[in-house]
């Protein structure tokens, strides 16, 4: 259940950019298309690492 709640929150947050600023969102994607595969992989690695660090921090430091 928590996974589905997290997924729903992610979808809501991801939808804010195209909803509020579609032109800026489109420009960001144009810039992403210009990146090399290695650069895109690095961005993905940073996102995964940041997400895991945040998950572990919340898991261990937030009282249950």
Secondary structure, DSSP 8 states (H G I E B T S, - for coil): -HHHHHHHHHHHHHHHHHHH-HHHHHHHHHHHHTS-HHHHHHHHHHHHHHHHHHHHHHHHHS--
